[in-house]
Amino acid sequence: MSKFDSAPKLSKSKFVAGCQCLKRLYLHVHEPELAAEPDEAKQAIFGQGHEVGILATRAFPGGVQVEEDHLNHQKAMERTQALLCDNKVLAIFEAAFLFDGVRVRVDILERQAGDCWRMIEVKSTSKLKDEHYPDVAIQKYVLEGCGLKLSESCLMHLNRDYVYDGNSYDLQQLFATNNLAEDIEELMKEIPAQVAEQHRILALSAPPEVEPGERCKNPYDCEFFDICNPEVPNFWVGNLPGIRKEVIKRLLDQGIELIHGIPGDFGLNDLQRRACLCVQKDKPYFGKELSNELKNLKYPLYFMDFETYDPAIPRYAGMRPFDQIPFQWSVHVQREPGGDLEHYEYLAKDAHDPREDFIKSLLNVLEDAGGEGHVVVFYASFETGRLNDLAAWLPEYAPRIEKIKARICDLHPVVKGHVYHPEFYGSFSLKDVLPALVPHMTYEGMEIAEGTQAGLAYDAIIKGRLRGDEIKGLRKALLEYCGQDTLALVELIKVLQQKCQS
């Protein structure tokens, strides 16, 4: 009997987790119930990865899938061995192997001349990343340990330069493949020791002591983050805007954990010092120049917000992997200071390409006063980026789009430059600014309360997996959420104007 027969088995994913943190590996194997449940965004990433993986296999005609799941690894290995011996099988998907106590499932194993194989790991990313190297290396280690001859050890990812024609995917162009065999040569020398160390850790009766730090978030968010990183107080020194890790360490080394304890002569930049004083005095700050910023607003004001979704696989003609589909907008219009509000909105109805309807309907509203008045947003680079995309996809609208861009007023730098509230907690995002300055507005209790949820709701609607009443409910939630975002801008301007007058 092998010494690994009764020991917990490593896998490709567990090995990679162990490379990030040995405590993360231990908890994965022995106490998985302590892991935080993946949120909607992470589940969506997993789902996209599955879709990308299936599409990638279509680039290898004649391939055969090993259907046995991870709970039936022994049967999966037996099926793999049968396929390896069948020369008619040109590629194997999810081939299963075990060596040195490490189980792996290979995304794609392509048969080559001379009894060689090309190993391919598929990632639903737009580029090769540092964390991909150990992922490929451990598979190469296991496969070669099982006696396979590998001609290449590859990482396959989506190609951001590929432009979809709207008809069929050119899989040779959609994917980019990198042979990492030479790049991982030095890494391969370390694998046996790493595997041995990980097996040693798994044999312990308790998880190893590991100091929390950068590894808790890099290269992946650890599922056990909260176990090693207790929640910090709202006024922890790390909640100063833009504060660097080394500055936090200097403060903590001096025994200063709260912003209240930071001395006046400690080296902070102007923004951080302003935030520090606001917390220490428990008083918000409204700069003298704020009034001038607001006086420059030209009515009518168009408070605007977009919602988008960025599928890994391009969905419509002219799009690239991870291009953002603009599917929803909301605009509140105020014709004069303190005047009544008018609300306009657009939400794509189905799976048809929404881009032209989106921009046509938006322009009709924004141009209704002869092209006059500021278009108010929060963090303009997002809306400007989407307008640039639309101008490139639909050049006939480009001149009109350029005029809209020239009218955009971004509230983000206005707030960041002239306002601070202790309850910003170091952040200038709208979701943090709003409850501090406009406490009667909240996203709590809303079915959709942030942009990622909105994108996922749209994706669920257009994929046709929902019933009529479910679609109706999600559309209502989407309209409420996007409308709340633009109404929030109206209320934010109102509060800032009142502060300038008081």
C-alpha positions in Angstrom: 0.0 0.0 0.0 1.3 3.5 -0.9 1.9 5.9 2.0 -0.6 8.2 0.2 -3.5 5.7 0.0 -5.1 6.8 3.3 -3.7 10.3 3.4 -5.7 13.3 2.2 -5.0 13.8 -1.5 -3.8 17.0 -2.9 -5.4 18.2 -6.1 -4.4 20.9 -8.7 -6.6 23.5 -7.0 -5.5 22.6 -3.5 -1.8 22.6 -4.5 -2.3 26.1 -5.9 -4.1 27.1 -2.7 -1.1 25.8 -0.7 1.3 27.8 -2.8 -0.6 30.9 -1.7 -0.9 29.9 1.9 -0.3 26.6 3.7 -3.1 27.5 6.3 -5.5 28.0 3.4 -4.6 24.5 2.1 -5.1 22.9 5.5 -8.5 24.5 6.1 -9.6 23.6 2.5 -8.9 19.9 3.3 -9.8 19.5 7.0 -12.3 22.3 7.8 -13.9 23.3 4.5 -17.1 24.2 6.4 -15.3 27.3 7.7 -15.0 28.7 4.2 -17.1 31.7 3.2 -19.8 30.9 0.7 -18.9 32.3 -2.8 -21.0 35.4 -3.5 -22.9 35.9 -6.8 -19.9 37.5 -8.5 -17.6 34.6 -7.7 -20.3 32.1 -8.8 -20.6 34.0 -12.0 -16.9 33.8 -12.6 -17.0 30.0 -12.0 -19.9 29.8 -14.5 -18.1 31.8 -17.1 -15.1 29.7 -16.6 -17.2 26.6 -17.3 -18.6 28.2 -20.5 -15.1 29.2 -21.7 -13.8 25.7 -21.0 -16.6 24.0 -23.1 -16.0 26.4 -26.0 -12.3 25.8 -25.9 -12.8 22.0 -26.4 -14.5 22.8 -29.7 -11.1 23.8 -31.1 -10.1 20.1 -30.8 -12.4 18.0 -33.0 -12.2 14.3 -32.3 -11.7 14.9 -28.6 -13.5 12.8 -25.9 -14.7 13.9 -22.5 -13.9 11.9 -19.4 -17.4 12.1 -17.8 -16.6 10.7 -14.3 -16.6 13.6 -11.7 -14.0 14.4 -9.1 -15.7 12.1 -6.6 -15.0 9.1 -8.9 -11.3 9.8 -9.6 -10.3 6.1 -9.8 -12.9 5.4 -12.5 -11.9 8.7 -14.2 -8.3 7.4 -14.3 -9.4 4.1 -15.7 -11.4 5.8 -18.4 -8.4 8.1 -19.2 -6.1 5.1 -19.6 -8.4 3.5 -22.1 -8.6 6.7 -24.1 -4.8 7.2 -24.0 -4.5 3.7 -25.6 -7.0 4.5 -28.4 -5.2 6.1 -31.3 -8.5 7.2 -32.8 -9.0 9.6 -29.9 -7.3 12.9 -30.9 -7.8 14.7 -27.6 -9.0 14.0 -24.1 -10.9 16.5 -22.0 -10.7 16.3 -18.2 -8.2 13.5 -18.3 -7.5 12.2 -14.8 -4.1 11.3 -13.2 -2.6 10.6 -9.8 1.1 10.8 -8.9 2.9 11.5 -5.6 -0.4 11.9 -3.8 -1.6 14.6 -6.2 -4.7 14.3 -8.3 -5.2 16.4 -11.4 -7.8 16.7 -14.1 -6.3 18.2 -17.3 -8.6 20.5 -19.3 -7.3 19.4 -22.7 -4.7 16.7 -23.6 -4.0 16.7 -27.3 -2.4 13.7 -29.0 0.8 14.5 -30.9 3.1 12.5 -33.1 5.7 10.2 -31.6 3.5 9.1 -28.7 3.7 12.6 -27.2 0.9 14.8 -25.7 0.2 18.5 -25.6 -1.2 19.5 -22.2 -3.4 22.6 -22.1 -4.9 24.4 -19.1 -7.8 26.7 -20.1 -8.4 29.9 -18.2 -11.2 32.4 -18.6 -8.9 35.4 -18.4 -7.7 37.8 -21.0 -4.0 37.3 -20.4 -1.4 35.1 -18.9 -0.9 35.7 -15.1 1.8 34.8 -12.6 -0.5 32.5 -10.7 -1.0 30.4 -13.8 2.6 29.0 -13.8 2.3 26.8 -10.7 -1.1 25.6 -12.1 0.6 24.3 -15.2 3.7 23.1 -13.4 1.9 20.8 -11.0 0.0 19.2 -13.9 3.3 18.7 -15.8 4.8 17.2 -12.7 2.0 14.7 -12.3 1.6 13.7 -16.0 5.4 13.1 -16.4 5.4 11.2 -13.1 2.7 9.0 -14.7 5.0 8.3 -17.6 3.5 10.6 -20.3 5.8 12.4 -22.7 4.7 16.0 -23.1 5.7 18.0 -26.2 4.2 21.2 -24.7 2.7 22.4 -21.4 0.3 25.2 -22.3 -1.9 27.9 -20.9 -4.9 28.8 -23.1 -6.7 32.1 -22.5 -9.1 34.5 -24.2 -7.6 36.9 -26.7 -8.6 40.5 -26.1 -7.7 41.4 -29.6 -10.2 39.1 -31.2 -13.3 40.8 -32.7 -16.4 38.7 -33.0 -18.1 39.0 -36.4 -21.5 38.2 -35.0 -21.9 34.9 -36.9 -19.6 32.2 -35.6 -16.5 32.2 -33.3 -13.1 31.7 -34.9 -11.7 29.6 -32.1 -8.2 29.8 -33.3 -8.4 33.6 -32.9 -10.7 33.8 -29.9 -8.1 31.9 -27.8 -4.4 32.5 -27.4 -2.1 29.7 -26.3 1.2 30.0 -24.5 3.7 27.1 -24.2 5.1 27.5 -20.7 7.4 24.5 -20.7 10.6 26.6 -20.7 9.1 29.3 -18.4 8.4 26.7 -15.6 11.7 24.8 -15.8 13.0 26.4 -12.5 9.6 26.1 -10.9 9.5 22.4 -11.8 12.6 21.8 -9.7 10.8 23.1 -6.6 7.6 21.0 -7.1 8.7 17.8 -5.3 9.7 19.7 -2.2 6.5 21.7 -2.3 4.4 18.6 -2.6 6.2 17.0 0.3 5.7 20.1 2.4 2.0 20.2 1.6 1.6 16.6 2.5 3.4 17.3 5.8 1.1 20.2 6.6 -2.0 18.1 5.9 -0.8 15.4 8.3 -0.7 18.0 11.2 -3.4 17.8 13.9 -4.0 21.6 13.7 -3.6 24.2 11.0 -0.2 25.9 10.8 0.3 29.4 12.2 0.6 31.8 9.3 0.8 35.5 9.7 -1.9 37.3 7.7 -0.8 39.7 5.0 -0.7 40.3 1.3 -1.2 36.6 0.6 -4.7 36.8 2.1 -5.9 38.7 -1.1 -3.2 37.8 -3.6 -3.4 36.2 -6.1 -6.9 35.1 -4.9 -9.2 36.2 -2.2 -8.9 33.5 0.5 -12.2 31.9 1.5 -10.9 31.9 5.1 -10.0 35.5 5.2 -12.2 36.4 8.2 -10.6 33.7 10.3 -7.2 35.2 10.1 -8.2 38.9 9.7 -10.6 40.0 12.5 -12.9 42.9 11.5 -11.2 46.2 12.3 -12.9 49.2 13.9 -14.4 51.8 11.5 -11.8 54.4 12.5 -8.8 52.0 12.2 -5.7 53.8 10.8 -5.9 51.7 7.6 -9.2 53.5 6.8 -7.5 56.7 5.8 -7.9 57.4 2.1 -5.1 56.0 0.0 -2.9 55.1 2.9 0.0 52.8 2.0 0.8 49.5 3.8 4.1 50.7 5.0 2.6 53.8 6.6 0.0 51.6 8.3 2.8 49.5 9.7 4.7 52.5 11.0 1.6 53.6 12.9 0.9 50.1 14.3 4.5 49.8 15.3 4.0 52.9 17.4 1.0 51.4 19.0 -1.4 53.6 17.1 -4.4 51.6 15.8 -7.1 54.3 15.6 -7.1 57.5 13.6 -7.9 59.4 16.8 -4.4 58.6 18.1 -2.4 59.9 15.0 -0.3 62.9 16.1 -0.4 66.2 14.2 3.2 65.9 13.1 2.9 62.4 11.6 3.6 62.3 7.9 0.3 62.3 6.0 -0.7 63.8 2.7 -3.2 66.7 2.5 -6.2 64.4 1.9 -5.3 62.0 4.7 -4.7 64.9 7.1 -8.1 66.3 6.2 -9.7 63.0 6.9 -7.8 62.5 10.1 -8.9 65.9 11.4 -12.5 65.2 10.5 -12.5 61.9 12.5 -10.6 63.5 15.4 -13.1 66.4 15.6 -16.1 64.3 14.6 -17.0 66.9 12.2 -17.5 66.8 8.4 -15.4 69.1 6.1 -16.8 71.2 3.2 -14.1 73.2 1.4 -14.4 76.8 0.5 -14.1 76.1 -3.2 -17.1 73.7 -3.2 -19.4 76.6 -3.8 -17.6 77.7 -6.9 -17.6 74.1 -8.2 -21.4 73.9 -7.8 -22.0 77.4 -9.2 -20.4 76.2 -12.5 -23.3 73.7 -13.0 -25.3 74.6 -16.0 -29.0 73.8 -16.1 -30.9 71.7 -17.1 -29.0 69.0 -15.2 -29.1 65.4 -16.5 -28.2 63.0 -13.7 -27.1 59.9 -15.6 -26.1 56.3 -14.7 -25.3 53.2 -16.8 -25.5 49.5 -16.1 -23.3 47.1 -18.1 -22.3 43.4 -18.2 -18.9 42.1 -19.4 -19.2 38.5 -20.7 -16.0 36.6 -21.2 -17.2 35.4 -24.6 -18.2 38.3 -26.9 -21.9 38.3 -27.5 -22.5 40.7 -30.4 -20.7 41.7 -33.6 -17.7 44.0 -33.2 -17.2 43.0 -29.5 -14.1 41.6 -27.9 -13.8 39.3 -24.9 -14.8 41.1 -21.7 -16.2 44.2 -23.6 -19.0 45.7 -21.6 -22.5 45.5 -22.9 -24.5 48.7 -22.0 -28.0 47.4 -21.3 -29.6 50.0 -19.0 -29.6 53.7 -18.3 -31.4 56.0 -16.0 -31.6 59.8 -16.3 -33.2 62.3 -13.9 -33.6 65.7 -15.3 -33.9 68.9 -13.3 -34.6 72.0 -15.5 -33.8 74.6 -12.9 -32.4 74.8 -9.3 -34.8 73.2 -6.9 -37.2 72.3 -9.8 -39.3 69.2 -10.2 -37.6 66.1 -11.5 -38.4 64.2 -14.7 -37.3 60.6 -14.9 -36.4 58.7 -18.1 -35.0 55.1 -18.3 -34.1 52.3 -20.7 -33.7 48.6 -20.1 -33.0 46.0 -22.8 -36.0 43.8 -23.3 -34.4 40.6 -24.6 -31.3 38.9 -26.0 -31.1 41.1 -29.1 -28.2 43.5 -29.3 -29.2 46.5 -27.2 -26.4 48.9 -28.1 -28.2 51.0 -30.8 -31.4 51.2 -28.8 -29.4 52.2 -25.8 -27.6 55.1 -27.4 -30.6 56.3 -29.5 -32.9 56.5 -26.6 -30.3 58.1 -24.4 -29.4 60.8 -26.9 -33.1 61.6 -27.4 -33.3 62.5 -23.7 -29.9 64.3 -23.3 -30.4 66.4 -26.4 -34.0 67.5 -25.5 -32.9 71.1 -24.5 -30.9 71.7 -27.7 -27.7 70.1 -26.3 -27.5 72.5 -23.3 -27.0 71.6 -19.6 -24.5 69.5 -17.7 -24.7 65.7 -17.6 -23.9 64.8 -14.0 -22.3 61.4 -13.2 -20.2 60.0 -10.3 -16.9 58.6 -11.5 -17.0 59.8 -15.2 -14.4 57.4 -16.5 -16.9 54.6 -16.5 -19.7 56.4 -18.4 -17.1 58.1 -20.7 -15.6 54.7 -21.5 -18.9 53.2 -22.4 -19.8 56.2 -24.6 -16.4 55.7 -26.4 -17.2 52.1 -26.9 -20.6 53.0 -28.4 -19.0 55.6 -30.7 -16.6 53.0 -32.0 -19.3 50.3 -32.5 -21.8 52.8 -34.0 -19.8 55.5 -35.7 -22.9 57.2 -37.1 -23.6 58.4 -33.6 -20.0 59.4 -32.8 -20.4 63.2 -33.4 -23.5 63.3 -31.1 -21.7 61.2 -28.5 -18.7 63.6 -28.5 -21.0 66.5 -27.7 -22.5 64.6 -24.8 -19.1 63.8 -23.4 -18.1 67.5 -23.5 -21.1 68.2 -21.2 -20.2 65.6 -18.5 -19.7 66.8 -15.0 -18.1 64.3 -12.6 -19.1 64.6 -8.9 -16.4 62.2 -7.8 -13.5 64.6 -7.9 -15.7 67.4 -6.6 -16.4 65.4 -3.5 -12.9 64.0 -3.1 -11.4 67.5 -3.5 -13.7 69.5 -1.3 -15.7 67.2 1.0 -15.0 64.6 3.8 -17.2 63.0 6.3 -16.0 60.8 9.2 -18.4 58.0 8.0 -16.7 57.9 4.5 -14.2 55.5 6.3 -11.6 56.4 3.7 -13.7 55.7 0.6 -15.1 58.1 -2.0 -17.3 55.6 -3.7 -21.0 56.6 -4.1 -22.1 53.7 -2.0 -20.0 55.1 0.9 -20.5 58.8 0.3 -24.3 58.6 0.0 -25.2 57.1 3.5 -22.9 59.6 5.2 -24.2 62.7 3.4 -27.8 61.6 2.5 -28.7 59.2 5.3 -32.4 59.0 4.3 -31.4 57.2 1.1 -30.3 53.6 1.4 -29.8 50.5 -0.8 -30.5 48.2 2.1 -33.4 45.8 1.4 -33.3 46.3 -2.4 -33.3 43.1 -4.4 -30.5 44.5 -6.6 -28.2 46.8 -4.6 -25.0 47.0 -6.7 -23.7 46.9 -10.2 -22.4 43.4 -10.3 -25.8 42.1 -9.2 -27.5 44.2 -12.0 -25.2 42.7 -14.6 -25.9 39.2 -13.4 -29.7 39.8 -13.4 -29.5 41.0 -17.0 -27.5 38.0 -18.0 -30.0 35.7 -16.3 -32.9 37.4 -18.1 -31.5 37.2 -21.6 -30.2 33.6 -21.3 -33.9 32.4 -21.2 -33.6 30.3 -18.0 -36.3 32.2 -16.1 -40.1 32.1 -16.1 -42.2 35.1 -17.0 -42.9 36.2 -13.4 -39.2 35.9 -12.5 -38.2 38.0 -15.5 -40.8 40.6 -14.5 -39.6 40.7 -11.0 -35.9 41.1 -12.0 -36.8 43.9 -14.5 -38.6 45.8 -11.8 -35.6 45.4 -9.5 -33.2 46.6 -12.2 -35.3 49.7 -12.9 -35.5 50.5 -9.2 -31.8 50.1 -8.7 -30.6 52.2 -11.6 -33.2 54.9 -10.8 -32.0 54.9 -7.2 -28.4 55.6 -8.5 -29.4 58.8 -10.4 -31.8 59.9 -7.7 -28.9 59.6 -5.3 -26.9 62.1 -7.4 -29.9 64.5 -7.3 -30.0 64.3 -3.5 -26.2 64.5 -3.2 -26.1 67.8 -5.2 -29.0 69.1 -3.1 -27.1 68.4 0.2 -23.9 70.0 -1.1 -25.7 73.1 -2.3 -27.4 73.4 1.1 -24.0 73.1 2.9 -22.6 75.9 0.7 -25.6 78.2 1.6 -25.4 77.5 5.4 
